[in-house]
Amino acid sequence: MEELVNLLAKIKPETKEEELDNVFKDVATKLMSEFAIKKGDDYYQMVEIEFYWYSPNHRDLSVYPRKSEAGNWFLHPSGVDITLKSNIVKDDEDISKLRLRWEDAKKEQKEDYSKKSSYGGILIRTLRKLTPNNDSDDMDSFIVGPWNCSDALFDYLPCDGNADAVKFMLPIIEKKNIDEIMPNLEDGLPNDYIGQALRSGIDEKHTAKFYKEPYCFYVNKQYVRGWEKGTFPNKPWNSRKVDFNESSK
């Protein structure tokens, strides 16, 4: 868990807007090659994720306000995030009121509605279940779409709060070697392992400034053939694909 938190800590309030794309890419590459989600006896590789970050240096109004340490699960209407560390100033401590102000700010695209707070998370869009033979050509191993990912990770929890049951049923993120996740890449990650795309469903109504930024990262299709072959909707390498470092700026 310490390794995960340290990785997420690379995204900081003081990080400049022009630096964030490379920081996001670095964090995304490691999350999708060095970490897996354990749910009961099953393991899942993250193969498509999206970054959402609001800070004084990066006022992205598409981000749900939240108050959290780094490395928590945050369930929300669009799916489930891995949280980034929030830095909520005193004037914003009432999250309910902050969210109401955020809703109004989106309507007017008032980017500086919160002067000093920062918060955000990483939305999980696509998972690959690590089956016994760990075959990335297996179409049935892919869980596509943020709601489907959320459902797979958070299906049932005991009402009585039984600690042993909760521990087994809650998903946790574990550090893994690359050959445990992608055996065909045991010699190391190729330069084209990660692709970059626009975030799905984000337009100028959500954030006029950042809706064209390629903050979706995914494992390229040649390394996850089952995802490519399957009749899944909204594959990121189709209409949303963007070349690295290409942006609206």
C-alpha positions as a printed NumPy array, in Angstrom:
array([[  0.   ,   0.   ,   0.   ],
       [  2.903,   2.339,   0.748],
       [  4.199,   1.879,  -2.798],
       [  0.787,   2.769,  -4.221],
       [  0.47 ,   5.893,  -2.07 ],
       [  3.988,   6.994,  -3.005],
       [  3.145,   6.563,  -6.684],
       [ -0.066,   8.589,  -6.392],
       [  1.817,  11.29 ,  -4.461],
       [  3.567,  12.273,  -7.706],
       [  0.39 ,  14.234,  -8.508],
       [  0.671,  17.324,  -6.292],
       [ -1.191,  20.646,  -5.937],
       [  1.943,  22.515,  -6.955],
       [  2.472,  20.469, -10.139],
       [  2.222,  22.823, -13.099],
       [ -0.398,  22.294, -15.78 ],
       [  2.163,  21.701, -18.535],
       [  3.868,  18.996, -16.435],
       [  0.785,  16.964, -15.614],
       [  0.49 ,  15.011, -18.87 ],
       [  3.884,  13.378, -18.316],
       [  3.148,  12.81 , -14.629],
       [ -0.184,  11.168, -15.481],
       [  1.53 ,   8.995, -18.085],
       [  4.169,   7.844, -15.609],
       [  1.589,   6.979, -12.93 ],
       [ -0.675,   5.261, -15.49 ],
       [  2.156,   3.126, -16.892],
       [  3.075,   1.84 , -13.449],
       [ -0.535,   1.226, -12.371],
       [ -1.189,  -0.851, -15.488],
       [  2.045,  -2.872, -15.371],
       [  3.162,  -3.099, -11.731],
       [ -0.102,  -3.274,  -9.743],
       [ -3.183,  -5.508,  -9.766],
       [ -6.51 ,  -5.378,  -7.935],
       [ -7.264,  -8.391,  -5.715],
       [-10.946,  -9.175,  -5.14 ],
       [-11.451, -12.361,  -3.134],
       [ -9.361, -14.973,  -4.91 ],
       [ -9.334, -13.088,  -8.226],
       [ -6.853, -10.581,  -9.635],
       [ -7.543,  -7.847, -12.187],
       [ -5.212,  -5.768, -14.323],
       [ -6.199,  -2.162, -14.992],
       [ -6.056,  -1.708, -18.775],
       [ -7.881,   1.626, -19.197],
       [ -7.985,   4.491, -16.7  ],
       [ -8.783,   8.207, -16.739],
       [ -7.266,  11.013, -14.67 ],
       [ -9.346,  13.705, -12.971],
       [ -7.495,  16.402, -11.042],
       [ -8.53 ,  19.857,  -9.808],
       [ -5.921,  22.161,  -8.249],
       [ -4.927,  25.846,  -8.253],
       [ -2.649,  25.013, -11.211],
       [ -5.126,  22.771, -13.036],
       [ -8.763,  23.868, -12.694],
       [-10.546,  20.943, -14.318],
       [-14.253,  21.359, -13.59 ],
       [-15.089,  17.788, -14.618],
       [-13.755,  16.497, -11.281],
       [-16.148,  15.464,  -8.499],
       [-15.139,  17.265,  -5.271],
       [-14.058,  14.862,  -2.556],
       [-12.032,  14.884,   0.653],
       [ -9.723,  11.893,   0.955],
       [ -6.238,  10.621,   1.502],
       [ -4.495,   9.029,  -1.471],
       [ -5.22 ,   5.402,  -2.206],
       [ -8.866,   5.075,  -1.172],
       [-11.816,   3.844,  -3.213],
       [-14.359,   6.546,  -4.102],
       [-17.688,   5.352,  -5.502],
       [-19.632,   8.007,  -7.403],
       [-22.32 ,   8.234, -10.135],
       [-19.799,   7.567, -12.934],
       [-18.073,   4.52 , -11.432],
       [-15.206,   4.105,  -8.987],
       [-11.986,   6.103,  -8.532],
       [ -8.67 ,   5.479,  -6.848],
       [ -8.386,   8.722,  -4.889],
       [ -5.547,  11.217,  -5.108],
       [ -4.67 ,  13.134,  -1.961],
       [ -7.08 ,  15.994,  -1.32 ],
       [ -5.922,  19.312,   0.033],
       [ -9.154,  20.993,   1.145],
       [ -8.788,  24.488,   2.585],
       [-10.884,  25.655,   5.533],
       [-13.435,  27.55 ,   3.416],
       [-14.212,  24.329,   1.485],
       [-14.39 ,  21.865,   4.39 ],
       [-18.145,  21.334,   4.044],
       [-18.029,  18.963,   1.042],
       [-21.804,  19.131,   0.495],
       [-21.643,  22.902,   0.104],
       [-18.506,  22.632,  -2.023],
       [-20.307,  20.267,  -4.409],
       [-23.22 ,  22.687,  -4.727],
       [-20.789,  25.486,  -5.585],
       [-19.073,  23.149,  -8.049],
       [-22.366,  22.39 ,  -9.819],
       [-23.028,  26.123, -10.207],
       [-19.439,  26.735, -11.335],
       [-19.755,  24.138, -14.111],
       [-22.816,  25.889, -15.527],
       [-20.875,  29.14 , -15.836],
       [-17.443,  27.518, -16.352],
       [-16.138,  29.484, -13.4  ],
       [-12.85 ,  27.64 , -13.047],
       [-11.614,  29.414,  -9.907],
       [-14.709,  28.666,  -7.803],
       [-12.338,  27.093,  -5.257],
       [ -9.227,  29.223,  -4.929],
       [ -6.806,  26.891,  -3.126],
       [ -8.284,  23.399,  -2.732],
       [ -7.113,  20.376,  -4.711],
       [ -8.658,  16.944,  -5.132],
       [ -9.113,  14.192,  -7.69 ],
       [ -8.91 ,  10.557,  -8.62 ],
       [ -8.279,   7.929, -11.261],
       [-11.395,   6.407, -12.83 ],
       [-11.186,   2.71 , -13.712],
       [-12.715,   2.189, -17.174],
       [-11.57 ,  -1.298, -18.204],
       [-10.232,  -4.325, -16.315],
       [ -8.741,  -7.639, -17.403],
       [ -9.241, -10.628, -15.122],
       [ -6.017, -12.574, -14.697],
       [ -7.243, -16.086, -15.467],
       [ -5.176, -19.21 , -14.609],
       [ -3.549, -19.265, -18.052],
       [ -3.384, -15.443, -18.064],
       [ -4.136, -15.203, -21.779],
       [ -4.575, -11.606, -22.923],
       [ -6.284, -12.954, -26.087],
       [ -9.211, -14.208, -23.969],
       [-12.16 , -11.924, -24.783],
       [-14.12 , -13.15 , -21.763],
       [-11.483, -11.846, -19.351],
       [-12.261,  -8.174, -20.084],
       [-14.666,  -6.027, -18.074],
       [-15.402,  -2.904, -20.086],
       [-16.999,   0.328, -18.89 ],
       [-16.712,   2.131, -15.543],
       [-20.037,   0.908, -14.146],
       [-19.211,  -2.692, -15.033],
       [-15.808,  -2.308, -13.363],
       [-17.438,  -0.84 , -10.262],
       [-19.956,  -3.692, -10.165],
       [-17.2  ,  -6.301, -10.493],
       [-15.193,  -4.826,  -7.629],
       [-18.048,  -3.832,  -5.31 ],
       [-20.85 ,  -6.342,  -5.72 ],
       [-21.765,  -7.373,  -2.155],
       [-20.694,  -6.513,   1.387],
       [-22.057,  -8.056,   4.612],
       [-24.631,  -5.98 ,   6.464],
       [-23.301,  -7.156,   9.833],
       [-19.816,  -5.784,   9.085],
       [-18.113,  -9.134,   9.73 ],
       [-14.428,  -8.244,   9.586],
       [-13.222, -11.47 ,   7.973],
       [-15.922, -11.328,   5.313],
       [-15.273,  -7.66 ,   4.574],
       [-11.555,  -8.301,   4.199],
       [-12.254, -11.044,   1.664],
       [-14.908,  -9.095,  -0.267],
       [-13.288,  -5.657,  -0.459],
       [-10.877,  -5.106,  -3.378],
       [ -7.286,  -4.218,  -2.552],
       [ -4.445,  -3.074,  -4.803],
       [ -1.235,  -5.11 ,  -4.664],
       [  2.22 ,  -4.65 ,  -6.155],
       [  3.109,  -7.254,  -8.779],
       [  5.988,  -8.118, -11.07 ],
       [  5.349,  -7.415, -14.744],
       [  5.654, -11.125, -15.63 ],
       [  2.806, -11.917, -13.195],
       [  0.547,  -9.473, -15.043],
       [  1.808,  -9.717, -18.632],
       [  3.882, -12.922, -19.008],
       [  4.514, -12.139, -22.681],
       [  6.361,  -8.977, -21.607],
       [  8.739, -10.578, -19.11 ],
       [ 11.696,  -8.864, -20.827],
       [ 10.306,  -5.423, -19.976],
       [  7.784,  -2.901, -21.191],
       [  7.956,  -1.847, -24.853],
       [  7.896,   1.862, -25.641],
       [  4.425,   1.589, -27.151],
       [  2.853,  -0.253, -24.195],
       [  0.626,   2.729, -23.283],
       [ -1.797,   4.594, -25.537],
       [ -3.457,   7.925, -24.861],
       [ -6.981,   9.143, -25.624],
       [ -9.64 ,  11.681, -24.761],
       [-11.706,  10.918, -21.682],
       [-15.022,   9.346, -22.591],
       [-18.113,  11.519, -22.271],
       [-16.264,  14.678, -21.237],
       [-17.117,  17.745, -23.303],
       [-17.068,  21.524, -22.997],
       [-20.078,  21.45 , -20.675],
       [-17.954,  19.634, -18.119],
       [-14.739,  21.588, -18.616],
       [-14.28 ,  24.055, -21.44 ],
       [-10.526,  24.139, -20.901],
       [ -9.604,  20.476, -20.487],
       [-12.153,  18.422, -22.423],
       [ -9.738,  17.974, -25.337],
       [ -6.854,  16.843, -23.14 ],
       [ -5.786,  13.173, -23.538],
       [ -6.131,  12.145, -19.92 ],
       [ -7.288,   8.594, -20.715],
       [ -4.495,   5.99 , -20.727],
       [ -4.803,   2.391, -21.874],
       [ -2.742,  -0.7  , -22.659],
       [ -2.276,  -0.703, -26.423],
       [ -4.397,  -3.198, -28.349],
       [ -1.503,  -5.326, -29.602],
       [ -0.843,  -6.386, -25.995],
       [ -4.495,  -7.085, -25.103],
       [ -5.821,  -8.856, -28.202],
       [ -8.939, -10.088, -26.453],
       [-10.082,  -6.512, -25.926],
       [ -9.333,  -5.691, -29.548],
       [-11.143,  -8.774, -30.914],
       [-14.204,  -8.464, -28.68 ],
       [-17.316,  -6.542, -29.718],
       [-16.859,  -4.046, -26.899],
       [-18.117,  -0.467, -27.219],
       [-16.09 ,   2.732, -27.057],
       [-12.59 ,   1.328, -27.513],
       [-10.147,   4.153, -26.752],
       [ -7.931,   3.614, -29.813],
       [-10.799,   4.375, -32.174],
       [-12.307,   7.875, -32.264],
       [-10.792,   9.02 , -28.95 ],
       [ -7.138,   8.242, -29.665],
       [ -4.656,  11.119, -29.383],
       [ -0.921,  11.074, -30.052],
       [  1.313,  11.617, -27.027],
       [  1.82 ,  15.257, -26.105],
       [ -0.842,  16.375, -28.596],
       [ -3.348,  18.601, -26.8  ],
       [ -5.618,  21.576, -27.197],
       [ -2.918,  23.93 , -26.033]])
